[in-house]
Amino acid sequence: MSVLDLRPGINQALPEIAEQVTPVPLERPFLIGWSEVLATELGLKAEPERYLSQLNGEGPFPVPATAQVYSGHQFGGYTPRLGDGRGCHIGELGGMELFLKGSGPTPFSRGGDGRAVIRSALREFLASEALHHLGINSSRALAVLGSQTPVYREQVERGAITVRVSRSHLRFGHFEYLKHSDRVALRDRLFEYSLHRDFSHCQGDAPFSAWFMAVVERTATTIADWQAAGFVHGVLNSDNMSILGETFDYGPFAFLNRCDPSYVPNHSDEQGRYAFDQQPGIGWWNLQRLALAFAEHFDDALIQQALSHYETTLVNRYLERMNGRLGLEASNDTQARLDLISGLIQMMTRQQSDFHQGFRQFAHLDPEQEDNPLAQLLSQDPDWQSWWRQYRQQLNFGNLSEWQQQRRYQNPNVVLRTHLAQQAIEAAEKGDMALVKHLHQALCHPYDDHPDFPHFSEAPPSWAQHLPLSCSS
């Protein structure tokens, strides 16, 4: 057995924000998924099975396993005490925090069993690696362990553990909890830890405001990336928001199938609070909740400055991404480019075009030809001819082959559609890990063609357009 070289981290530096826990290992664990790329980055050289005991929560652990406490605004209402209810921190490796999600109950489980199941563990593993390889800030996943441990949900399922890897697990909710439970001195110590570890560039005369503006920028950047990629997080509660802007706490997430800005993947979100097109506004709403946790340090002028910075960062990042996807000329006419992009989204919505296949057509587009793959999708729309003329006026176009190659590496060929994840889950639950491995490899190379698996790039069948998802997904 090889042993992970785990080091102390935040929970040893600030023991007041966490409680020691004893992981409950899975019965007869086995490996379902393993990220060789991430393992290499972490300096792991042995075969993954040699780390299985530690990743299953059996130890040895040089530092005690811990669960953190925090609070958060959930669907708009404040819940004063949450925490890591189904997982534990086991230390740092290569400057990254390792977390075993599904390792049993903690003091914050609120009566739950503290377990994850194969479907939720695999979805997080595949999604976090997929977003990372799309260049979107995300927590990572080193491994998924399956088991024979029975877990009781709507039906009996089998327990699993996702080994989550993150630069920091600090959430907006950590600071909310300490502020609203009148532990301001500890909040300030946690702030100092975060400042020195991850925001050293914000040290100076006004560290609180500089730190907050940095969190604003990271949040806006990530949400802009989601909007450009057609990704819906599903549950943007403030306790699911990372101060580093990492995509975090995967649950009922989804990539769009048909272009539908109002799409809601979580069947529990009856009001559509966390719909795809609501994510930019919700990001700012959560940042306001974070600001309230530092109310004595911020005034109205800073909040207005932060709002302006949020909006500017989000728009500029979104335009940067979408310029690349469409091949647009960068210009100072922000509104003209936003109108052009919005016009395309509206046409794709009216024509019920597949979001990802629609954008992938730009990799095959010859802008000098009227008869082209994009026209075949959208030419029946009444706005097509007008849009096409405006688009050609704003193109950054040179050599056709080079232009198409650039579009190829801006518009992914493979994304983690819900039905692909479900197919991999069903195969894994029957003991066949091949599909998980092939899908994971394709998601790590999302812009390439995968001729052995053409269905990875196809639009889903009609039955899979809107598969229901829940917070346990």
Secondary structure, 3 states (H helix, E strand, C coil): CCCCCCECCHHHHCHHHEEECCCCCCCCCEEEEECHHHHHHCCCCCCHHHHHHHHCCCCCCCCCCEEECCCEEECCEEECCCCCCCEEEEEEECCEEEEEECCCCCCCCCCCCCCEEHHHHHHHHHHHHHHHHCCCCECEEEEEEECCCEEECCCEEEEEEEEEEECCCCEHHHHHHHHHCCCHHHHHHHHHHHHHHHCHHHCCCCHHHHHHHHHHHHHHHHHHHHHHHCEECCCCCHHHCECCCCECCCCCCEECCECCCCCCCECCCCCCCCCHHHHHHHHHHHHHHHHHCCHHHCCHHHHHHHHHHHHHHHHHHHHHHHHHHHCECCCCCHHHHHHHHHHHHHHHHHCCCEHHHHHHHHHHCCCCCCCCHHHHHHCCCCCHHHHHHHHHHCECCCCHHHHHHHHHCCCCCCCCCHHHHHHHHHHHHCCCCHHHHHHHHHHCCCCCCCCCCHHHCCCCCHHHCCCCECCCC
